[in-house]
């Protein structure tokens, strides 16, 4: 099961409650059931696939947590094209941080593909 950070959980509940209040007040009645259904499907997918949240990395770089949260929100609200570049950016930041930690130097002019190859070669995980 996916463990959702408290900040994200409060956002999700706020989003759902805000929508429910709008629904009960008569705003946005058309199509609201479909929105709720899709939102719940996306949360279920995240839980089913046991998405790993890199909490260890978030302690090292709080900006990555903000980017990751935005990506999660975009995905849950039905904007997959917006969530993908954000997750890729978090991966790149995490791999650069891991490179600095292991190699004791800043990666110079390395692209994401190079960092992925480097991490596979060293059998590393960015979540630790």
DRENTORKOL-3810 file (N, C-alpha, C; in nm, 4 decimals):
REM DRENTORKOL-3810
@n.u->0.0835; n.v->-0.1182; n.w->0.0000; ca.u->0.0000; ca.v->0.0000; ca.w->0.0000; c.u->0.0876; c.v->0.1240; c.w->0.0000
@n.u->0.0489; n.v->0.2246; n.w->-0.0749; ca.u->0.1245; ca.v->0.3476; ca.w->-0.0846; c.u->0.1056; c.v->0.4291; c.w->0.0419
@n.u->0.2148; n.v->0.4754; n.w->0.0944; ca.u->0.2089; ca.v->0.5629; ca.w->0.2113; c.u->0.2162; c.v->0.7063; c.w->0.1614
@n.u->0.1081; n.v->0.7797; n.w->0.1769; ca.u->0.1005; ca.v->0.9167; ca.w->0.1260; c.u->0.1462; c.v->1.0119; c.w->0.2360
@n.u->0.2389; n.v->1.1050; n.w->0.2046; ca.u->0.2829; ca.v->1.2013; ca.w->0.3055; c.u->0.1646; c.v->1.2800; c.w->0.3601
@n.u->0.1757; n.v->1.3239; n.w->0.4843; ca.u->0.0652; ca.v->1.3938; ca.w->0.5485; c.u->0.0210; c.v->1.5162; c.w->0.4696
@n.u->0.1151; n.v->1.5928; n.w->0.4165; ca.u->0.0792; ca.v->1.7130; ca.w->0.3407; c.u->-0.0060; c.v->1.6765; c.w->0.2196
@n.u->0.0336; n.v->1.5727; n.w->0.1484; ca.u->-0.0392; ca.v->1.5308; ca.w->0.0300; c.u->-0.1760; c.v->1.4771; c.w->0.0690
@n.u->-0.1800; n.v->1.4024; n.w->0.1793; ca.u->-0.3067; ca.v->1.3466; ca.w->0.2237; c.u->-0.4062; c.v->1.4582; c.w->0.2560
@n.u->-0.3600; n.v->1.5625; n.w->0.3238; ca.u->-0.4503; ca.v->1.6733; ca.w->0.3561; c.u->-0.4952; c.v->1.7445; c.w->0.2289
@n.u->-0.4040; n.v->1.7531; n.w->0.1298; ca.u->-0.4433; ca.v->1.8127; ca.w->0.0020; c.u->-0.5524; c.v->1.7298; c.w->-0.0647
@n.u->-0.5332; n.v->1.5962; n.w->-0.0644; ca.u->-0.6305; ca.v->1.5089; ca.w->-0.1292; c.u->-0.7664; c.v->1.5192; c.w->-0.0617
@n.u->-0.7673; n.v->1.5145; n.w->0.0709; ca.u->-0.8936; ca.v->1.5253; ca.w->0.1421; c.u->-0.9567; c.v->1.6618; c.w->0.1193
@n.u->-0.8741; n.v->1.7661; n.w->0.1166; ca.u->-0.9265; ca.v->1.9002; ca.w->0.0893; c.u->-0.9863; c.v->1.9094; c.w->-0.0493
@n.u->-0.9193; n.v->1.8480; n.w->-0.1454; ca.u->-0.9701; ca.v->1.8488; ca.w->-0.2827; c.u->-1.1034; c.v->1.7755; c.w->-0.2905
@n.u->-1.1086; n.v->1.6574; n.w->-0.2286; ca.u->-1.2327; ca.v->1.5809; ca.w->-0.2319; c.u->-1.3441; c.v->1.6518; c.w->-0.1560
@n.u->-1.3127; n.v->1.7017; n.w->-0.0364; ca.u->-1.4165; ca.v->1.7694; ca.w->0.0410; c.u->-1.4644; c.v->1.8958; c.w->-0.0289
@n.u->-1.3713; n.v->1.9707; n.w->-0.0859; ca.u->-1.4099; ca.v->2.0908; ca.w->-0.1597; c.u->-1.5027; c.v->2.0562; c.w->-0.2742
@n.u->-1.4726; n.v->1.9470; n.w->-0.3422; ca.u->-1.5584; ca.v->1.9020; ca.w->-0.4514; c.u->-1.6936; c.v->1.8565; c.w->-0.4023
@n.u->-1.6947; n.v->1.7841; n.w->-0.2901; ca.u->-1.8224; ca.v->1.7376; ca.w->-0.2355; c.u->-1.9100; c.v->1.8549; c.w->-0.1926
@n.u->-1.8487; n.v->1.9549; n.w->-0.1290; ca.u->-1.9272; ca.v->2.0715; ca.w->-0.0887; c.u->-1.9850; c.v->2.1413; c.w->-0.2112
@n.u->-1.9015; n.v->2.1531; n.w->-0.3146; ca.u->-1.9509; ca.v->2.2131; ca.w->-0.4379; c.u->-2.0626; c.v->2.1314; c.w->-0.4987
@n.u->-2.0490; n.v->2.0008; n.w->-0.4907; ca.u->-2.1526; ca.v->1.9130; ca.w->-0.5450; c.u->-2.2838; c.v->1.9299; c.w->-0.4684
@n.u->-2.2758; n.v->1.9290; n.w->-0.3360; ca.u->-2.3973; ca.v->1.9411; ca.w->-0.2555; c.u->-2.4595; c.v->2.0798; c.w->-0.2640
@n.u->-2.3811; n.v->2.1800; n.w->-0.2915; ca.u->-2.4353; ca.v->2.3150; ca.w->-0.3052; c.u->-2.4932; c.v->2.3394; c.w->-0.4443
@n.u->-2.4793; n.v->2.2426; n.w->-0.5304; ca.u->-2.5401; ca.v->2.2552; ca.w->-0.6621; c.u->-2.4452; c.v->2.3035; c.w->-0.7698
@n.u->-2.3203; n.v->2.3246; n.w->-0.7366; ca.u->-2.2220; ca.v->2.3667; ca.w->-0.8356; c.u->-2.1624; c.v->2.2429; c.w->-0.9009
@n.u->-2.1334; n.v->2.2538; n.w->-1.0250; ca.u->-2.0580; ca.v->2.1502; ca.w->-1.0958; c.u->-2.1246; c.v->2.0126; c.w->-1.0866
@n.u->-2.2565; n.v->2.0062; n.w->-1.1001; ca.u->-2.3272; ca.v->1.8779; ca.w->-1.0878; c.u->-2.2979; c.v->1.7848; c.w->-1.2051
@n.u->-2.2883; n.v->1.8394; n.w->-1.3235; ca.u->-2.2707; ca.v->1.7536; ca.w->-1.4400; c.u->-2.1306; c.v->1.6937; c.w->-1.4422
@n.u->-2.1253; n.v->1.5634; n.w->-1.4476; ca.u->-1.9980; ca.v->1.4943; ca.w->-1.4623; c.u->-1.9192; c.v->1.4760; c.w->-1.3341
@n.u->-1.9708; n.v->1.5202; n.w->-1.2206; ca.u->-1.8934; ca.v->1.5111; ca.w->-1.0972; c.u->-1.8695; c.v->1.3655; c.w->-1.0555
@n.u->-1.9677; n.v->1.2794; n.w->-1.0749; ca.u->-1.9502; ca.v->1.1381; ca.w->-1.0384; c.u->-1.8360; c.v->1.0748; c.w->-1.1175
@n.u->-1.8226; n.v->1.1134; n.w->-1.2432; ca.u->-1.7141; ca.v->1.0610; ca.w->-1.3264; c.u->-1.5781; c.v->1.1090; c.w->-1.2753
@n.u->-1.5701; n.v->1.2328; n.w->-1.2322; ca.u->-1.4451; ca.v->1.2879; ca.w->-1.1780; c.u->-1.4047; c.v->1.2117; c.w->-1.0522
@n.u->-1.4997; n.v->1.1893; n.w->-0.9636; ca.u->-1.4722; ca.v->1.1156; ca.w->-0.8396; c.u->-1.4282; c.v->0.9732; c.w->-0.8716
@n.u->-1.4949; n.v->0.9100; n.w->-0.9662; ca.u->-1.4621; ca.v->0.7728; ca.w->-1.0040; c.u->-1.3185; c.v->0.7642; c.w->-1.0571
@n.u->-1.2817; n.v->0.8556; n.w->-1.1454; ca.u->-1.1461; ca.v->0.8559; ca.w->-1.2017; c.u->-1.0410; c.v->0.8843; c.w->-1.0946
@n.u->-1.0704; n.v->0.9781; n.w->-1.0046; ca.u->-0.9798; ca.v->1.0119; ca.w->-0.8956; c.u->-0.9540; c.v->0.8886; c.w->-0.8090
@n.u->-1.0597; n.v->0.8170; n.w->-0.7735; ca.u->-1.0461; ca.v->0.6967; ca.w->-0.6921; c.u->-0.9708; c.v->0.5869; c.w->-0.7671
@n.u->-0.9917; n.v->0.5758; n.w->-0.8980; ca.u->-0.9180; ca.v->0.4774; ca.w->-0.9788; c.u->-0.7693; c.v->0.5054; c.w->-0.9755
@n.u->-0.7328; n.v->0.6331; n.w->-0.9872; ca.u->-0.5908; ca.v->0.6685; ca.w->-0.9880; c.u->-0.5256; c.v->0.6403; c.w->-0.8533
@n.u->-0.5964; n.v->0.6682; n.w->-0.7452; ca.u->-0.5426; ca.v->0.6369; ca.w->-0.6122; c.u->-0.5270; c.v->0.4854; c.w->-0.5971
@n.u->-0.6253; n.v->0.4102; n.w->-0.6445; ca.u->-0.6189; ca.v->0.2642; ca.w->-0.6376; c.u->-0.5004; c.v->0.2113; c.w->-0.7179
@n.u->-0.4741; n.v->0.2689; n.w->-0.8347; ca.u->-0.3588; ca.v->0.2261; ca.w->-0.9147; c.u->-0.2291; c.v->0.2492; c.w->-0.8388
@n.u->-0.2169; n.v->0.3651; n.w->-0.7752; ca.u->-0.0948; ca.v->0.3938; ca.w->-0.7001; c.u->-0.0764; c.v->0.2940; c.w->-0.5857
@n.u->-0.1852; n.v->0.2594; n.w->-0.5199; ca.u->-0.1770; ca.v->0.1620; ca.w->-0.4107; c.u->-0.1454; c.v->0.0230; c.w->-0.4640
@n.u->-0.2093; n.v->-0.0162; n.w->-0.5739; ca.u->-0.1899; ca.v->-0.1499; ca.w->-0.6297; c.u->-0.0457; c.v->-0.1702; c.w->-0.6760
@n.u->0.0091; n.v->-0.0715; n.w->-0.7448; ca.u->0.1455; ca.v->-0.0846; ca.w->-0.7975; c.u->0.2520; c.v->-0.0526; c.w->-0.6945
@n.u->0.2098; n.v->-0.0205; n.w->-0.5719; ca.u->0.3014; ca.v->0.0042; ca.w->-0.4602; c.u->0.4109; c.v->0.1032; c.w->-0.4990
@n.u->0.3688; n.v->0.2181; n.w->-0.5410; ca.u->0.4603; ca.v->0.3238; ca.w->-0.5825; c.u->0.5515; c.v->0.3606; c.w->-0.4655
@n.u->0.6804; n.v->0.3629; n.w->-0.4918; ca.u->0.7781; ca.v->0.3946; ca.w->-0.3879; c.u->0.7949; c.v->0.5457; c.w->-0.3797
@n.u->0.7722; n.v->0.5984; n.w->-0.2630; ca.u->0.7900; ca.v->0.7413; ca.w->-0.2399; c.u->0.9274; c.v->0.7598; c.w->-0.1763
@n.u->1.0155; n.v->0.8379; n.w->-0.2392; ca.u->1.1537; ca.v->0.8508; ca.w->-0.1887; c.u->1.1663; c.v->0.9464; c.w->-0.0699
@n.u->1.1163; n.v->0.9049; n.w->0.0462; ca.u->1.1190; ca.v->0.9906; ca.w->0.1642; c.u->1.2611; c.v->1.0255; c.w->0.2066
@n.u->1.3538; n.v->0.9296; n.w->0.1935; ca.u->1.4936; ca.v->0.9563; ca.w->0.2294; c.u->1.5523; c.v->1.0697; c.w->0.1483
@n.u->1.5181; n.v->1.0734; n.w->0.0213; ca.u->1.5675; ca.v->1.1807; ca.w->-0.0651; c.u->1.5039; c.v->1.3142; c.w->-0.0293
@n.u->1.3785; n.v->1.3115; n.w->0.0118; ca.u->1.3091; ca.v->1.4359; ca.w->0.0468; c.u->1.3743; c.v->1.5044; c.w->0.1658
@n.u->1.4375; n.v->1.4266; n.w->0.2537; ca.u->1.5084; ca.v->1.4859; ca.w->0.3659; c.u->1.6316; c.v->1.5612; c.w->0.3186
@n.u->1.6878; n.v->1.5191; n.w->0.2064; ca.u->1.8072; ca.v->1.5847; ca.w->0.1525; c.u->1.7739; c.v->1.7049; c.w->0.0654
@n.u->1.6604; n.v->1.6993; n.w->-0.0036; ca.u->1.6229; ca.v->1.8067; ca.w->-0.0957; c.u->1.4729; c.v->1.8331; c.w->-0.0858
@n.u->1.4375; n.v->1.9373; n.w->-0.0126; ca.u->1.2950; ca.v->1.9671; ca.w->0.0081; c.u->1.2270; c.v->2.0166; c.w->-0.1195
@n.u->1.3031; n.v->2.0749; n.w->-0.2127; ca.u->1.2444; ca.v->2.1181; ca.w->-0.3401; c.u->1.1929; c.v->1.9989; c.w->-0.4198
@n.u->1.2618; n.v->1.8876; n.w->-0.4100; ca.u->1.2183; ca.v->1.7669; ca.w->-0.4807; c.u->1.0843; c.v->1.7192; c.w->-0.4262
@n.u->1.0624; n.v->1.7348; n.w->-0.2976; ca.u->0.9351; ca.v->1.6948; ca.w->-0.2391; c.u->0.8214; c.v->1.7799; c.w->-0.2956
@n.u->0.8471; n.v->1.9080; n.w->-0.3136; ca.u->0.7458; ca.v->1.9973; ca.w->-0.3712; c.u->0.7146; c.v->1.9560; c.w->-0.5149
@n.u->0.8193; n.v->1.9277; n.w->-0.5922; ca.u->0.8004; ca.v->1.8861; ca.w->-0.7314; c.u->0.7256; c.v->1.7531; c.w->-0.7371
@n.u->0.7635; n.v->1.6594; n.w->-0.6500; ca.u->0.6983; ca.v->1.5281; ca.w->-0.6462; c.u->0.5508; c.v->1.5434; c.w->-0.6109
@n.u->0.5214; n.v->1.6281; n.w->-0.5134; ca.u->0.3825; ca.v->1.6499; ca.w->-0.4713; c.u->0.3003; c.v->1.7085; c.w->-0.5872
@n.u->0.3586; n.v->1.8031; n.w->-0.6590; ca.u->0.2890; ca.v->1.8601; ca.w->-0.7750; c.u->0.2620; c.v->1.7525; c.w->-0.8795
@n.u->0.3590; n.v->1.6638; n.w->-0.8987; ca.u->0.3412; ca.v->1.5556; ca.w->-0.9954; c.u->0.2292; c.v->1.4616; c.w->-0.9526
@n.u->0.2274; n.v->1.4268; n.w->-0.8257; ca.u->0.1223; ca.v->1.3395; ca.w->-0.7733; c.u->-0.0145; c.v->1.4050; c.w->-0.7891
@n.u->-0.0228; n.v->1.5317; n.w->-0.7562; ca.u->-0.1499; ca.v->1.6036; ca.w->-0.7695; c.u->-0.1952; c.v->1.6096; c.w->-0.9152
@n.u->-0.1011; n.v->1.6358; n.w->-1.0057; ca.u->-0.1355; ca.v->1.6414; ca.w->-1.1481; c.u->-0.1882; c.v->1.5063; c.w->-1.1955
@n.u->-0.1229; n.v->1.3990; n.w->-1.1522; ca.u->-0.1676; ca.v->1.2650; ca.w->-1.1913; c.u->-0.3076; c.v->1.2360; c.w->-1.1371
@n.u->-0.3287; n.v->1.2635; n.w->-1.0093; ca.u->-0.4576; ca.v->1.2327; ca.w->-0.9476; c.u->-0.5706; c.v->1.3163; c.w->-1.0059
@n.u->-0.5392; n.v->1.4365; n.w->-1.0497; ca.u->-0.6423; ca.v->1.5234; ca.w->-1.1071; c.u->-0.6591; c.v->1.5034; c.w->-1.2573
@n.u->-0.5904; n.v->1.4027; n.w->-1.3131; ca.u->-0.6122; ca.v->1.3663; ca.w->-1.4522; c.u->-0.5265; c.v->1.4407; c.w->-1.5521
@n.u->-0.4069; n.v->1.4818; n.w->-1.5114; ca.u->-0.3156; ca.v->1.5513; ca.w->-1.6016; c.u->-0.1852; c.v->1.4721; c.w->-1.6162
@n.u->-0.1915; n.v->1.3538; n.w->-1.6795; ca.u->-0.0722; ca.v->1.2694; ca.w->-1.6863; c.u->0.0418; c.v->1.3330; c.w->-1.7656
@n.u->0.0105; n.v->1.4129; n.w->-1.8653; ca.u->0.1160; ca.v->1.4773; ca.w->-1.9430; c.u->0.1905; c.v->1.5815; c.w->-1.8609
@n.u->0.1273; n.v->1.6349; n.w->-1.7590; ca.u->0.1937; ca.v->1.7305; ca.w->-1.6710; c.u->0.2733; c.v->1.6588; c.w->-1.5627
@n.u->0.2277; n.v->1.5416; n.w->-1.5209; ca.u->0.2952; ca.v->1.4722; ca.w->-1.4111; c.u->0.4255; c.v->1.4064; c.w->-1.4541
@n.u->0.4336; n.v->1.3588; n.w->-1.5757; ca.u->0.5520; ca.v->1.2864; ca.w->-1.6205; c.u->0.6804; c.v->1.3702; c.w->-1.6176
@n.u->0.6826; n.v->1.4906; n.w->-1.6751; ca.u->0.8069; ca.v->1.5698; ca.w->-1.6683; c.u->0.8483; c.v->1.6035; c.w->-1.5253
@n.u->0.7512; n.v->1.6196; n.w->-1.4373; ca.u->0.7830; ca.v->1.6508; ca.w->-1.2987; c.u->0.8495; c.v->1.5318; c.w->-1.2296
@n.u->0.7982; n.v->1.4122; n.w->-1.2525; ca.u->0.8580; ca.v->1.2931; ca.w->-1.1920; c.u->0.9973; c.v->1.2695; c.w->-1.2487
@n.u->1.0138; n.v->1.2931; n.w->-1.3776; ca.u->1.1465; ca.v->1.2775; ca.w->-1.4388; c.u->1.2447; c.v->1.3763; c.w->-1.3772
@n.u->1.2005; n.v->1.4965; n.w->-1.3498; ca.u->1.2868; ca.v->1.5966; ca.w->-1.2859; c.u->1.3264; c.v->1.5530; c.w->-1.1454
@n.u->1.2337; n.v->1.4965; n.w->-1.0703; ca.u->1.2661; ca.v->1.4468; ca.w->-0.9362; c.u->1.3682; c.v->1.3340; c.w->-0.9457
@n.u->1.3509; n.v->1.2438; n.w->-1.0417; ca.u->1.4466; ca.v->1.1349; ca.w->-1.0610; c.u->1.5852; c.v->1.1908; c.w->-1.0918
@n.u->1.5914; n.v->1.2892; n.w->-1.1794; ca.u->1.7199; ca.v->1.3496; ca.w->-1.2148; c.u->1.7860; c.v->1.4141; c.w->-1.0926
@n.u->1.7095; n.v->1.4886; n.w->-1.0136; ca.u->1.7644; ca.v->1.5508; ca.w->-0.8925; c.u->1.8145; c.v->1.4454; c.w->-0.7942
@n.u->1.7378; n.v->1.3374; n.w->-0.7787; ca.u->1.7766; ca.v->1.2315; ca.w->-0.6856; c.u->1.9046; c.v->1.1618; c.w->-0.7309
@n.u->1.9145; n.v->1.1354; n.w->-0.8604; ca.u->2.0349; ca.v->1.0689; ca.w->-0.9106; c.u->2.1572; c.v->1.1592; c.w->-0.8997
@n.u->2.1414; n.v->1.2878; n.w->-0.9241; ca.u->2.2543; ca.v->1.3810; ca.w->-0.9079; c.u->2.2983; c.v->1.3871; c.w->-0.7619
@n.u->2.2021; n.v->1.3888; n.w->-0.6720; ca.u->2.2340; ca.v->1.3901; ca.w->-0.5287; c.u->2.3058; c.v->1.2613; c.w->-0.4887
@n.u->2.2591; n.v->1.1488; n.w->-0.5403; ca.u->2.3224; ca.v->1.0196; ca.w->-0.5098; c.u->2.4636; c.v->1.0147; c.w->-0.5680
@n.u->2.4822; n.v->1.0716; n.w->-0.6867; ca.u->2.6147; ca.v->1.0756; ca.w->-0.7485; c.u->2.7109; c.v->1.1555; c.w->-0.6614
@n.u->2.6637; n.v->1.2718; n.w->-0.6138; ca.u->2.7480; ca.v->1.3543; ca.w->-0.5260; c.u->2.7829; c.v->1.2794; c.w->-0.3978
@n.u->2.6876; n.v->1.2036; n.w->-0.3464; ca.u->2.7082; ca.v->1.1291; ca.w->-0.2219; c.u->2.8097; c.v->1.0162; c.w->-0.2404
@n.u->2.8022; n.v->0.9439; n.w->-0.3503; ca.u->2.8882; ca.v->0.8280; ca.w->-0.3730; c.u->3.0252; c.v->0.8679; c.w->-0.4272
@n.u->3.0264; n.v->0.9516; n.w->-0.5286; ca.u->3.1509; ca.v->0.9868; ca.w->-0.5972; c.u->3.2234; c.v->1.1054; c.w->-0.5339
@n.u->3.1597; n.v->1.1726; n.w->-0.4413; ca.u->3.2169; ca.v->1.2892; ca.w->-0.3721; c.u->3.2520; c.v->1.4035; c.w->-0.4661
@n.u->3.1760; n.v->1.4148; n.w->-0.5750; ca.u->3.1932; ca.v->1.5260; ca.w->-0.6686; c.u->3.0622; c.v->1.5521; c.w->-0.7407
@n.u->3.0516; n.v->1.6705; n.w->-0.7974; ca.u->2.9309; ca.v->1.7090; ca.w->-0.8702; c.u->2.9383; c.v->1.6510; c.w->-1.0112
@n.u->2.8294; n.v->1.5896; n.w->-1.0590; ca.u->2.8329; ca.v->1.5363; ca.w->-1.1962; c.u->2.8448; c.v->1.6510; c.w->-1.2964
@n.u->2.9430; n.v->1.6428; n.w->-1.3834; ca.u->2.9638; ca.v->1.7507; ca.w->-1.4793; c.u->2.9063; c.v->1.7128; c.w->-1.6154
@n.u->2.8098; n.v->1.7896; n.w->-1.6595; ca.u->2.7477; ca.v->1.7745; ca.w->-1.7915; c.u->2.6901; c.v->1.6352; c.w->-1.8154
@n.u->2.6382; n.v->1.5739; n.w->-1.7139; ca.u->2.5752; ca.v->1.4438; ca.w->-1.7300; c.u->2.4277; c.v->1.4616; c.w->-1.7549
@n.u->2.3779; n.v->1.3882; n.w->-1.8502; ca.u->2.2350; ca.v->1.3873; ca.w->-1.8785; c.u->2.1684; c.v->1.2792; c.w->-1.7928
@n.u->2.0376; n.v->1.2807; n.w->-1.7925; ca.u->1.9625; ca.v->1.1840; ca.w->-1.7127; c.u->1.9968; c.v->1.0403; c.w->-1.7513
@n.u->2.0105; n.v->1.0144; n.w->-1.8806; ca.u->2.0422; ca.v->0.8786; ca.w->-1.9256; c.u->2.1763; c.v->0.8317; c.w->-1.8691
@n.u->2.2740; n.v->0.9220; n.w->-1.8659; ca.u->2.4047; ca.v->0.8873; ca.w->-1.8106; c.u->2.3941; c.v->0.8551; c.w->-1.6614
@n.u->2.3137; n.v->0.9326; n.w->-1.5900; ca.u->2.2958; ca.v->0.9096; ca.w->-1.4468; c.u->2.2247; c.v->0.7768; c.w->-1.4202
@n.u->2.1266; n.v->0.7443; n.w->-1.5044; ca.u->2.0572; ca.v->0.6158; ca.w->-1.4891; c.u->2.1542; c.v->0.5007; c.w->-1.5138
@n.u->2.2346; n.v->0.5101; n.w->-1.6189; ca.u->2.3344; ca.v->0.4065; ca.w->-1.6467; c.u->2.4334; c.v->0.3928; c.w->-1.5314
@n.u->2.4777; n.v->0.5065; n.w->-1.4788; ca.u->2.5714; ca.v->0.5058; ca.w->-1.3663; c.u->2.5100; c.v->0.4354; c.w->-1.2449
@n.u->2.3845; n.v->0.4669; n.w->-1.2129; ca.u->2.3205; ca.v->0.4068; ca.w->-1.0952; c.u->2.2979; c.v->0.2573; c.w->-1.1140
@n.u->2.2644; n.v->0.2152; n.w->-1.2353; ca.u->2.2470; ca.v->0.0719; ca.w->-1.2615; c.u->2.3805; c.v->-0.0011; c.w->-1.2502
@n.u->2.4847; n.v->0.0623; n.w->-1.2991; ca.u->2.6179; ca.v->0.0023; ca.w->-1.2940; c.u->2.6631; c.v->-0.0179; c.w->-1.1488
@n.u->2.6278; n.v->0.0754; n.w->-1.0615; ca.u->2.6661; ca.v->0.0687; ca.w->-0.9216; c.u->2.5596; c.v->0.0020; c.w->-0.8339
@n.u->2.4487; n.v->-0.0397; n.w->-0.8976; ca.u->2.3403; ca.v->-0.1084; ca.w->-0.8269; c.u->2.2882; c.v->-0.0248; c.w->-0.7090
@n.u->2.2559; n.v->0.1019; n.w->-0.7363; ca.u->2.2146; ca.v->0.1956; ca.w->-0.6321; c.u->2.0657; c.v->0.2220; c.w->-0.6344
@n.u->2.0160; n.v->0.2648; n.w->-0.5199; ca.u->1.8756; ca.v->0.3071; ca.w->-0.5080; c.u->1.8736; c.v->0.4510; c.w->-0.4578
@n.u->1.7910; n.v->0.5349; n.w->-0.5181; ca.u->1.7833; ca.v->0.6756; ca.w->-0.4752; c.u->1.6934; c.v->0.6912; c.w->-0.3552
@n.u->1.6221; n.v->0.5872; n.w->-0.3161; ca.u->1.5262; ca.v->0.5969; ca.w->-0.2045; c.u->1.5931; c.v->0.5798; c.w->-0.0701
@n.u->1.7202; n.v->0.5422; n.w->-0.0680; ca.u->1.7878; ca.v->0.5186; ca.w->0.0600; c.u->1.8516; c.v->0.6448; c.w->0.1117
END
